[in-house]
Amino acid sequence: MAVKNALFLASICGLLTVSGQHLGPAATAQIRKSVSGIPAAAEPGRKKLIGHSWDLLRVTPEDLHRNLEKLEALPLDGISITLYIKSPDGKLRQSSAAYTDQPWDRQWLTEDLEHIKAVCSGKLRHNLISSFWAPHRRLAWNDDAAWANAAHNFAVLAWLAKQSGCKGILMDPEEYKSPKTQQYTLLPEDGDYQTTAALARQRGAQVMRAMSAEFPDAVFLSFWLLSMNPQLYLRSDQAANVAGVGNLWVPFINGLLDALPPDAVMVDATENAYSHRFETYDFYKSALQISRNALCLVAPENHAKYRNQVQVGFGLYLDMYSNTDPTSRWYFPELDGSRLKRLQANFNQAMQTADEYCWVYGEKYDWIKWDVTRNNKDNETWEDILPGFSRTLVLLRDPLAAGRQWLAEKQKTGDLVNLVSNPECTPATGAAMPAPAEDWVAGSLPPGWSFWQLQEKIGSFGLDSTKGRGDNFSARAEGTRTSCIIVKAPVQAGRWYVVETWCQAGNNPVVRVRWVYDGAWKVPDLDVFISYETTPDAQGWRRGVGVAEVPAGVNELVILMSDCLGPGQTVWFDQPAVYAVE
């Protein structure tokens, strides 16, 4: 970057003095870290789905409490909670008015607090209080009283979120009212850009300090942070571009980062992902842009915070899968004859790519059948419109748990169809042996089974006709070092399958699922690894269960039941299975 651009960008981020007052943090300020090194608000591991929609925006905390049983049956980790604040004068105040309404009194929220506590006490553990960041009327950036009032009201929202057990704040910066206030765009009455950008950064820090004083380990999930204007960080002349369009959102975000405490997390859960497609890896591209490219708009002293405390997330728009007009920009076509399959593929890539959170938004239909007149009680739900929608979300949220549950249910009803040929490892007298791959051998293994080892002619392998799970047949290997027993099954791209195998003894047996198209290995980076359970059944066999989604361009799933066996070490494998999840 040229020196003049670097200096200009620094001024945009607020590193300047106006009227003798320094409005940005000291360049030498140290970033205080949380004790663990990971923000307390962050919960690495399973990804979370947050429900947000028109029906949730129309109901009160009391409505949520009364309909809680239905809400907890949804495959969601949390929901957005909208406030309709009742003041003593009887006026109903929406939380969207936080910027410009009179100072809120916490006592006005006493009833809501108890209702939200109840909502947060059960299965929904990642609830977020909705907040709106486009004010009803524009605040002058140099109006200290107006910004003090706004900071107070946002602090009340943060207080409510913390005291009720919510995870944090949902931030919606979109302008819905007309005419638009253009709060984050330089207007003639603001003065010059550099001075106003510094003020915008100061106000961002002011609001964040107020919220963080009430909730220091909050999740601040925004529909856009710097991803609101990706063109700003995808051009080579970022500084001139930001100033040239009079953008004040960028310095405001830098102010939020200035005051972000070490245990809090901000999520750029970009709404731009509404139209993302898995085929073109759009979610991966967005994640890279948000985590890397957008860093050029962040003040240098906030780079560490941005890398450590700003997560990537995505907004997922349900109407894309229900709208009937194929010419609309808000329309996704079928995938393999099903729009639900496309939803599954898009949502899966989004959840794989997101750091922790995705929010699921819908307009035309409802999450549940509500008992309130503000919502049409006869309105259809998303499950009505997309049969199988709920089960799909269950599978996406926790594939292994959902796969195990599905397998247990099907085993009870006897409806399973195993796609592996000869899973019992039964010898077939006179049957032709299938031709193995070039470096596979069949030996004495029965039809459908093969063997591979890294170093040839070490140890022994073959059919064991004296041991089996439920019969007398299994595949056995002894002292074969790095090696595996192999079976295959036909599969369809885009579908989910449960894989199950059994082992006995061994050194450290593990299952690897690989992908093939017409005999050639494909997408090795998408292999699936399955561990065996530590507790054996009554016969001494240990089970391994996993769930795998078939990548595009694949028509065969290969199960490699492997172990590294030293002299005298023996392992048995039996009953491999591949089941298509219906």
C-alpha positions as CSV (number, residue, x, y, z in Angstrom):
1,M,0.0,0.0,0.0
2,A,1.3,3.5,-0.8
3,V,2.3,5.6,2.1
4,K,-0.4,8.2,1.4
5,N,-3.1,5.5,1.3
6,A,-1.8,4.0,4.5
7,L,-2.1,7.3,6.3
8,F,-5.5,8.0,4.8
9,L,-6.8,4.6,6.0
10,A,-5.4,5.4,9.4
11,S,-7.4,8.5,9.5
12,I,-10.6,6.7,8.4
13,C,-10.0,4.3,11.3
14,G,-9.9,7.3,13.6
15,L,-6.3,7.7,14.4
16,L,-6.3,11.5,14.5
17,T,-6.8,14.4,16.9
18,V,-9.8,16.7,16.5
19,S,-9.9,20.0,18.4
20,G,-7.1,18.8,20.6
21,Q,-9.0,15.7,21.7
22,H,-7.6,12.2,20.8
23,L,-10.6,10.2,19.6
24,G,-8.8,6.9,18.9
25,P,-7.0,4.5,21.2
26,A,-3.3,4.8,21.8
27,A,-1.3,3.1,19.1
28,T,0.7,1.3,21.8
29,A,-2.4,-0.1,23.6
30,Q,-2.1,-3.7,24.6
31,I,-4.8,-6.3,23.9
32,R,-5.9,-7.9,27.1
33,K,-6.5,-11.6,26.6
34,S,-9.0,-13.8,28.4
35,V,-7.6,-16.3,30.8
36,S,-8.0,-19.3,28.4
37,G,-6.9,-17.4,25.4
38,I,-10.3,-18.1,23.8
39,P,-13.1,-15.5,24.3
40,A,-15.6,-16.9,26.9
41,A,-18.5,-16.2,24.5
42,A,-17.0,-18.5,21.9
43,E,-17.9,-22.2,22.1
44,P,-15.8,-24.1,19.5
45,G,-17.4,-27.4,18.5
46,R,-20.8,-28.1,17.2
47,K,-22.2,-25.3,15.0
48,K,-25.4,-23.5,16.1
49,L,-28.5,-22.5,14.2
50,I,-30.4,-19.4,15.3
51,G,-34.0,-19.0,14.2
52,H,-35.1,-15.6,13.0
53,S,-38.2,-14.7,11.0
54,W,-41.2,-12.5,10.6
55,D,-43.3,-14.6,13.0
56,L,-40.6,-14.3,15.7
57,L,-40.4,-10.6,15.1
58,R,-44.2,-10.3,15.7
59,V,-44.4,-12.1,19.0
60,T,-43.6,-10.9,22.6
61,P,-41.5,-12.7,25.2
62,E,-44.8,-13.7,26.9
63,D,-45.9,-15.4,23.6
64,L,-42.6,-17.2,23.4
65,H,-43.0,-18.5,26.9
66,R,-46.5,-19.7,26.3
67,N,-45.5,-21.5,23.1
68,L,-42.2,-22.7,24.5
69,E,-43.0,-26.5,24.1
70,K,-43.5,-26.1,20.4
71,L,-40.4,-23.9,20.1
72,E,-38.2,-26.4,21.9
73,A,-39.3,-29.1,19.5
74,L,-37.6,-27.2,16.7
75,P,-34.1,-28.3,15.6
76,L,-32.6,-24.9,16.6
77,D,-30.0,-23.9,19.2
78,G,-31.7,-20.5,19.8
79,I,-34.1,-17.9,18.5
80,S,-34.2,-14.1,18.2
81,I,-36.3,-12.4,20.8
82,T,-38.0,-9.1,20.0
83,L,-39.1,-6.6,22.7
84,Y,-42.2,-4.5,22.9
85,I,-41.4,-2.4,25.9
86,K,-44.3,-1.1,27.9
87,S,-43.6,2.3,29.6
88,P,-45.8,3.7,32.4
89,D,-47.6,6.0,30.0
90,G,-49.0,2.9,28.3
91,K,-47.0,3.4,25.1
92,L,-45.6,0.3,23.5
93,R,-42.0,0.9,22.5
94,Q,-40.2,-1.5,20.1
95,S,-36.6,-2.4,20.6
96,S,-35.9,-1.0,17.1
97,A,-36.2,2.5,18.7
98,A,-33.2,2.1,21.0
99,Y,-31.2,4.8,19.2
100,T,-33.8,7.6,19.4
101,D,-36.4,6.7,22.1
102,Q,-36.4,8.3,25.5
103,P,-34.1,6.7,28.1
104,W,-35.5,3.3,29.0
105,D,-36.0,2.2,32.6
106,R,-35.1,-1.4,33.5
107,Q,-38.2,-1.6,35.6
108,W,-40.2,-1.5,32.3
109,L,-38.8,-4.9,31.4
110,T,-39.5,-6.8,34.7
111,E,-42.2,-9.0,33.1
112,D,-40.2,-9.6,30.0
113,L,-37.2,-10.6,32.0
114,E,-39.1,-13.4,33.7
115,H,-40.5,-14.7,30.4
116,I,-37.1,-14.7,28.7
117,K,-35.5,-16.4,31.7
118,A,-38.0,-19.2,31.1
119,V,-37.3,-19.4,27.4
120,C,-33.5,-19.6,28.1
121,S,-33.8,-22.2,30.9
122,G,-34.6,-25.2,28.6
123,K,-33.3,-26.5,25.3
124,L,-32.9,-23.2,23.6
125,R,-29.5,-22.0,25.0
126,H,-28.3,-19.6,22.3
127,N,-31.0,-17.0,22.3
128,L,-30.3,-13.4,21.2
129,I,-32.1,-10.2,21.9
130,S,-32.9,-8.4,18.7
131,S,-31.5,-4.9,18.2
132,F,-31.7,-2.5,15.3
133,W,-28.8,-0.3,14.3
134,A,-30.4,2.0,11.7
135,P,-32.0,4.7,13.9
136,H,-35.6,6.0,13.3
137,R,-34.1,9.5,12.9
138,R,-30.5,10.5,12.2
139,L,-28.3,11.3,15.1
140,A,-25.7,14.1,14.6
141,W,-22.3,12.5,15.2
142,N,-21.3,15.4,17.4
143,D,-24.4,15.3,19.6
144,D,-23.1,14.0,22.9
145,A,-26.5,13.9,24.6
146,A,-28.1,11.9,21.8
147,W,-25.4,9.4,21.7
148,A,-25.3,9.1,25.5
149,N,-29.0,8.3,25.4
150,A,-28.5,5.7,22.6
151,A,-25.7,4.1,24.6
152,H,-27.9,3.9,27.7
153,N,-30.7,2.2,25.8
154,F,-28.4,-0.3,24.2
155,A,-26.9,-1.0,27.6
156,V,-30.4,-1.8,28.9
157,L,-30.8,-4.4,26.1
158,A,-27.4,-5.9,27.0
159,W,-28.5,-6.0,30.7
160,L,-31.7,-7.8,29.8
161,A,-29.8,-10.3,27.7
162,K,-27.3,-11.0,30.4
163,Q,-29.8,-11.3,33.3
164,S,-32.2,-13.5,31.3
165,G,-29.6,-16.0,30.2
166,C,-29.5,-15.1,26.6
167,K,-26.2,-15.5,24.7
168,G,-26.0,-11.9,23.5
169,I,-27.4,-9.4,21.0
170,L,-28.6,-9.8,17.5
171,M,-27.6,-6.7,15.4
172,D,-29.6,-5.7,12.3
173,P,-28.1,-2.6,10.6
174,E,-30.5,-2.6,7.7
175,E,-32.6,0.5,7.1
176,Y,-36.3,-0.4,6.7
177,K,-38.0,2.9,7.1
178,S,-38.4,5.4,4.2
179,P,-36.9,7.9,3.8
180,K,-33.7,6.4,4.9
181,T,-31.7,8.2,7.6
182,Q,-28.3,7.3,6.1
183,Q,-26.8,7.3,9.5
184,Y,-23.6,5.7,8.3
185,T,-23.1,7.8,5.2
186,L,-21.4,11.2,5.2
187,L,-24.0,14.0,4.6
188,P,-23.2,17.7,4.0
189,E,-24.2,18.7,7.5
190,D,-21.6,16.3,9.0
191,G,-18.6,18.3,7.9
192,D,-15.4,16.8,6.4
193,Y,-15.0,13.1,6.2
194,Q,-11.9,12.6,8.3
195,T,-13.4,14.5,11.3
196,T,-16.7,12.7,11.0
197,A,-15.0,9.3,10.6
198,A,-13.2,9.9,13.9
199,L,-16.5,10.8,15.6
200,A,-18.1,7.7,14.2
201,R,-15.4,5.6,15.7
202,Q,-15.8,7.3,19.0
203,R,-19.5,6.6,19.0
204,G,-19.0,3.0,18.2
205,A,-16.7,2.6,21.1
206,Q,-19.1,4.5,23.3
207,V,-22.0,2.2,22.6
208,M,-19.8,-1.0,22.9
209,R,-18.5,0.2,26.3
210,A,-22.0,0.7,27.6
211,M,-23.2,-2.7,26.4
212,S,-20.1,-4.5,27.6
213,A,-20.3,-3.0,31.1
214,E,-23.6,-5.0,31.4
215,F,-22.5,-8.1,29.4
216,P,-18.7,-8.5,29.1
217,D,-18.9,-12.0,27.5
218,A,-21.7,-11.4,25.0
219,V,-22.1,-12.7,21.5
220,F,-22.8,-9.7,19.1
221,L,-24.1,-11.4,16.0
222,S,-24.6,-8.9,13.2
223,F,-26.3,-9.5,9.8
224,W,-23.4,-7.5,8.5
225,L,-20.2,-6.1,9.9
226,L,-17.6,-5.2,7.3
227,S,-19.3,-7.6,4.9
228,M,-22.0,-5.0,4.4
229,N,-20.0,-3.5,1.6
230,P,-17.6,-6.2,0.3
231,Q,-16.6,-4.0,-2.6
232,L,-14.7,-1.8,0.0
233,Y,-12.2,-4.5,0.8
234,L,-12.1,-6.3,-2.6
235,R,-10.6,-3.2,-4.4
236,S,-6.9,-2.3,-4.3
237,D,-7.5,1.3,-3.2
238,Q,-9.5,0.6,0.0
239,A,-8.7,3.9,1.8
240,A,-9.8,6.2,-1.1
241,N,-12.8,4.0,-1.8
242,V,-14.1,4.1,1.8
243,A,-13.7,7.9,2.0
244,G,-14.8,8.4,-1.5
245,V,-18.3,7.0,-0.8
246,G,-18.5,8.7,2.6
247,N,-18.7,5.3,4.4
248,L,-19.1,5.8,8.2
249,W,-20.0,2.2,9.0
250,V,-16.3,1.1,8.7
251,P,-15.0,3.6,11.3
252,F,-18.1,2.8,13.5
253,I,-17.2,-0.9,13.4
254,N,-13.6,0.0,14.3
255,G,-15.0,1.8,17.4
256,L,-17.0,-1.3,18.4
257,L,-13.7,-3.2,18.2
258,D,-11.9,-0.6,20.2
259,A,-14.1,-1.3,23.2
260,L,-14.8,-5.0,22.6
261,P,-13.8,-6.8,25.9
262,P,-11.6,-9.9,25.7
263,D,-14.3,-12.4,26.5
264,A,-16.9,-11.1,24.0
265,V,-17.3,-12.2,20.4
266,M,-18.6,-10.4,17.3
267,V,-20.0,-12.4,14.4
268,D,-20.1,-11.1,10.8
269,A,-23.0,-13.4,9.9
270,T,-23.4,-12.0,6.5
271,E,-26.8,-11.6,5.0
272,N,-25.1,-11.7,1.6
273,A,-25.1,-15.5,2.0
274,Y,-28.9,-15.6,1.2
275,S,-28.0,-16.3,-2.5
276,H,-24.8,-18.4,-1.9
277,R,-24.6,-21.7,-3.7
278,F,-22.6,-24.7,-2.6
279,E,-21.7,-25.6,-6.2
280,T,-19.5,-22.6,-6.6
281,Y,-18.1,-22.8,-3.0
282,D,-19.6,-19.3,-2.2
283,F,-19.6,-19.9,1.6
284,Y,-15.9,-20.7,1.5
285,K,-15.2,-17.6,-0.6
286,S,-17.1,-15.3,1.7
287,A,-15.4,-16.8,4.8
288,L,-12.0,-16.0,3.3
289,Q,-13.0,-12.5,2.3
290,I,-14.5,-11.7,5.8
291,S,-11.6,-13.2,7.7
292,R,-8.7,-12.0,5.5
293,N,-9.7,-9.4,2.9
294,A,-11.7,-7.3,5.3
295,L,-8.8,-7.0,7.6
296,C,-7.5,-4.1,5.4
297,L,-10.4,-2.0,6.8
298,V,-9.5,-2.7,10.4
299,A,-7.2,-0.3,12.3
300,P,-3.8,-1.9,12.8
301,E,-4.1,-2.0,16.6
302,N,-7.4,-3.9,16.3
303,H,-6.0,-6.6,14.0
304,A,-5.4,-9.0,16.9
305,K,-9.0,-8.5,18.2
306,Y,-10.4,-9.0,14.7
307,R,-8.5,-12.2,14.1
308,N,-9.3,-13.6,17.6
309,Q,-12.8,-12.3,18.4
310,V,-14.6,-11.8,15.1
311,Q,-16.2,-14.9,13.8
312,V,-17.6,-15.8,10.3
313,G,-21.3,-16.7,10.1
314,F,-24.0,-16.8,7.5
315,G,-27.6,-15.8,7.0
316,L,-29.7,-18.5,5.4
317,Y,-33.0,-17.5,3.7
318,L,-35.7,-20.1,3.7
319,D,-37.9,-18.3,1.1
320,M,-35.2,-19.1,-1.5
321,Y,-36.5,-22.7,-1.3
322,S,-40.2,-22.0,-1.4
323,N,-40.7,-19.1,-3.8
324,T,-42.3,-20.3,-7.0
325,D,-41.1,-17.6,-9.4
326,P,-37.9,-18.9,-11.1
327,T,-37.1,-15.4,-12.5
328,S,-36.9,-14.0,-9.0
329,R,-33.4,-13.3,-7.5
330,W,-34.8,-15.0,-4.3
331,Y,-35.3,-18.4,-5.9
332,F,-33.2,-21.6,-5.8
333,P,-34.0,-24.4,-8.3
334,E,-34.2,-28.1,-7.4
335,L,-31.2,-30.3,-6.8
336,D,-31.7,-33.8,-8.1
337,G,-35.5,-33.2,-8.2
338,S,-35.8,-31.6,-4.8
339,R,-35.5,-28.1,-3.4
340,L,-35.0,-29.6,0.1
341,K,-31.9,-31.3,-1.2
342,R,-30.5,-28.0,-2.4
343,L,-31.3,-26.5,1.0
344,Q,-29.5,-29.3,2.6
345,A,-26.4,-28.9,0.4
346,N,-26.3,-25.1,0.9
347,F,-26.9,-25.3,4.6
348,N,-24.3,-28.0,5.0
349,Q,-21.6,-26.0,3.4
350,A,-22.6,-22.9,5.4
351,M,-22.3,-24.8,8.6
352,Q,-19.0,-26.4,7.7
353,T,-17.6,-23.0,6.9
354,A,-19.0,-20.9,9.7
355,D,-17.0,-20.5,12.9
356,E,-20.0,-21.1,15.1
357,Y,-23.2,-19.5,14.1
358,C,-25.7,-19.4,11.2
359,W,-29.1,-17.7,11.4
360,V,-32.1,-19.0,9.5
361,Y,-34.5,-16.5,8.3
362,G,-38.0,-16.8,6.7
363,E,-40.8,-14.5,5.8
364,K,-43.7,-16.2,4.2
365,Y,-44.2,-19.1,6.6
366,D,-43.8,-19.7,10.3
367,W,-41.6,-21.8,12.5
368,I,-44.6,-23.2,14.6
369,K,-48.4,-23.0,14.8
370,W,-48.8,-20.0,17.1
371,D,-51.7,-19.4,19.4
372,V,-51.6,-15.6,19.0
373,T,-53.7,-13.4,16.8
374,R,-50.8,-11.2,15.7
375,N,-49.7,-14.2,13.7
376,N,-52.1,-16.0,11.4
377,K,-52.9,-19.1,13.4
378,D,-53.7,-20.9,10.2
379,N,-50.5,-20.0,8.5
380,E,-48.4,-22.9,7.3
381,T,-45.1,-23.8,8.8
382,W,-41.8,-24.4,7.0
383,E,-42.2,-28.1,7.7
384,D,-45.6,-28.0,5.9
385,I,-44.1,-26.4,2.9
386,L,-40.8,-28.4,2.9
387,P,-41.7,-31.8,4.2
388,G,-38.6,-33.2,5.9
389,F,-37.2,-29.7,6.7
390,S,-37.0,-30.4,10.4
391,R,-35.3,-33.7,10.0
392,T,-32.8,-32.1,7.6
393,L,-31.9,-29.5,10.2
394,V,-31.5,-32.2,12.9
395,L,-29.0,-34.0,10.6
396,L,-27.1,-30.8,9.8
397,R,-26.8,-29.7,13.4
398,D,-25.4,-32.9,14.7
399,P,-24.9,-35.5,12.0
400,L,-23.6,-38.3,14.2
401,A,-26.2,-38.0,16.9
402,A,-29.0,-37.8,14.2
403,G,-27.5,-40.7,12.3
404,R,-27.3,-42.9,15.5
405,Q,-30.9,-42.0,16.3
406,W,-32.1,-42.8,12.8
407,L,-30.2,-46.1,12.8
408,A,-31.6,-47.2,16.1
409,E,-35.2,-46.4,15.0
410,K,-34.7,-48.3,11.7
411,Q,-33.2,-51.3,13.4
412,K,-36.3,-51.5,15.6
413,T,-38.6,-51.5,12.6
414,G,-36.4,-53.7,10.4
415,D,-36.5,-51.3,7.5
416,L,-32.7,-51.1,6.8
417,V,-31.3,-51.9,3.4
418,N,-27.5,-52.5,3.5
419,L,-25.8,-51.4,0.3
420,V,-22.6,-53.5,1.0
421,S,-22.6,-56.8,-0.7
422,N,-21.9,-59.8,1.5
423,P,-21.5,-57.9,4.8
424,E,-21.5,-61.1,6.7
425,C,-18.2,-62.1,5.1
426,T,-19.8,-65.4,4.0
427,P,-17.8,-67.6,1.6
428,A,-19.6,-68.4,-1.6
429,T,-18.6,-71.7,-3.1
430,G,-17.9,-71.5,-6.8
431,A,-18.6,-67.7,-7.0
432,A,-16.4,-65.6,-9.1
433,M,-14.1,-63.4,-7.2
434,P,-14.4,-59.7,-8.1
435,A,-11.3,-58.1,-9.6
436,P,-9.7,-56.0,-6.9
437,A,-8.0,-52.7,-7.5
438,E,-4.4,-52.8,-8.8
439,D,-2.9,-52.8,-5.3
440,W,-5.7,-54.7,-3.6
441,V,-5.7,-58.5,-3.1
442,A,-8.5,-60.9,-2.2
443,G,-6.6,-63.9,-1.0
444,S,-9.0,-66.1,0.9
445,L,-11.4,-63.3,1.5
446,P,-15.0,-63.9,0.3
447,P,-16.7,-62.0,-2.6
448,G,-16.9,-58.3,-2.0
449,W,-13.9,-58.1,0.3
450,S,-10.4,-57.1,-0.4
451,F,-7.1,-56.3,1.5
452,W,-4.4,-53.7,1.2
453,Q,-1.1,-53.2,3.1
454,L,1.7,-50.7,2.9
455,Q,4.4,-53.3,3.0
456,E,3.7,-56.4,1.1
457,K,4.0,-59.9,2.5
458,I,4.1,-58.9,6.2
459,G,1.9,-61.0,8.5
460,S,-1.2,-62.7,7.2
461,F,-4.9,-61.9,6.4
462,G,-7.9,-63.8,5.2
463,L,-11.3,-65.3,6.0
464,D,-11.7,-66.6,9.5
465,S,-14.4,-69.3,9.6
466,T,-14.3,-69.8,13.4
467,K,-15.2,-66.3,14.6
468,G,-17.9,-63.8,13.6
469,R,-20.5,-61.5,15.0
470,G,-23.6,-63.7,15.1
471,D,-22.1,-66.3,12.8
472,N,-18.7,-68.0,12.2
473,F,-17.3,-65.7,9.5
474,S,-15.2,-62.5,9.6
475,A,-12.2,-60.9,8.1
476,R,-8.9,-61.4,10.0
477,A,-5.5,-59.7,9.9
478,E,-2.4,-60.5,11.9
479,G,0.9,-58.7,12.1
480,T,0.3,-56.9,8.8
481,R,1.6,-53.5,9.9
482,T,-0.3,-50.6,8.2
483,S,-3.1,-52.4,6.4
484,C,-6.9,-52.4,5.8
485,I,-9.8,-54.6,4.9
486,I,-11.9,-53.1,2.2
487,V,-15.6,-53.2,1.1
488,K,-17.6,-50.9,-1.2
489,A,-21.1,-49.7,-1.8
490,P,-22.9,-47.7,-4.6
491,V,-24.0,-44.3,-3.5
492,Q,-25.6,-41.1,-4.9
493,A,-23.9,-37.7,-4.8
494,G,-25.6,-35.2,-2.4
495,R,-27.2,-37.9,-0.2
496,W,-26.4,-38.8,3.4
497,Y,-25.4,-42.3,4.5
498,V,-24.9,-44.0,7.8
499,V,-21.8,-46.2,7.9
500,E,-21.5,-49.0,10.5
501,T,-18.8,-51.6,11.1
502,W,-17.7,-53.9,13.9
503,C,-14.2,-54.9,15.1
504,Q,-12.7,-57.2,17.7
505,A,-9.2,-56.9,19.4
506,G,-6.5,-55.2,17.3
507,N,-4.1,-52.4,18.1
508,N,-5.9,-49.2,17.3
509,P,-8.5,-50.0,14.6
510,V,-10.2,-47.1,12.8
511,V,-12.5,-46.7,9.8
512,R,-11.8,-44.4,6.8
513,V,-14.5,-43.7,4.3
514,R,-13.2,-42.7,0.9
515,W,-14.9,-41.7,-2.4
516,V,-14.6,-43.2,-5.9
517,Y,-16.1,-42.3,-9.3
518,D,-15.8,-45.1,-11.9
519,G,-12.9,-46.7,-10.2
520,A,-10.8,-43.5,-9.5
521,W,-10.3,-41.9,-6.1
522,K,-11.9,-38.6,-5.7
523,V,-11.8,-35.6,-3.2
524,P,-9.4,-37.2,-0.6
525,D,-9.8,-34.0,1.5
526,L,-13.5,-35.1,2.1
527,D,-12.6,-38.5,3.6
528,V,-14.6,-39.4,6.7
529,F,-12.9,-41.0,9.7
530,I,-14.9,-43.2,12.2
531,S,-13.7,-44.3,15.6
532,Y,-14.8,-47.5,17.3
533,E,-16.6,-47.4,20.6
534,T,-14.5,-48.4,23.6
535,T,-17.1,-50.6,25.2
536,P,-17.7,-54.0,23.4
537,D,-20.9,-55.9,23.2
538,A,-21.6,-59.2,24.9
539,Q,-19.6,-61.0,22.2
540,G,-16.6,-58.7,22.5
541,W,-17.3,-56.8,19.3
542,R,-16.9,-53.0,19.2
543,R,-19.1,-50.9,16.9
544,G,-18.1,-47.9,14.8
545,V,-20.8,-45.6,13.5
546,G,-20.4,-42.5,11.3
547,V,-22.4,-40.3,8.9
548,A,-21.2,-39.2,5.5
549,E,-22.5,-36.9,2.9
550,V,-21.5,-38.0,-0.6
551,P,-19.6,-35.2,-2.5
552,A,-20.4,-34.2,-6.0
553,G,-18.9,-36.3,-8.8
554,V,-18.9,-39.6,-6.7
555,N,-20.8,-42.8,-7.2
556,E,-19.1,-45.3,-4.9
557,L,-18.3,-45.3,-1.2
558,V,-15.3,-47.3,0.0
559,I,-14.9,-48.5,3.6
560,L,-11.3,-49.1,4.7
561,M,-11.3,-50.9,8.1
562,S,-7.7,-50.4,9.1
563,D,-5.1,-51.0,11.8
564,C,-1.4,-51.0,12.3
565,L,-0.6,-54.5,13.6
566,G,2.7,-55.6,15.1
567,P,3.9,-59.2,15.4
568,G,1.3,-61.3,17.3
569,Q,-1.4,-58.6,17.1
570,T,-4.7,-59.6,15.5
571,V,-7.8,-57.8,14.5
572,W,-11.2,-59.0,13.2
573,F,-13.7,-57.0,11.1
574,D,-17.3,-57.9,10.4
575,Q,-20.7,-56.7,9.3
576,P,-19.8,-53.5,7.5
577,A,-22.9,-51.6,6.4
578,V,-23.9,-48.5,4.4
579,Y,-27.5,-47.3,4.8
580,A,-29.1,-44.5,2.8
581,V,-30.8,-42.0,5.1
582,E,-34.3,-41.6,3.8
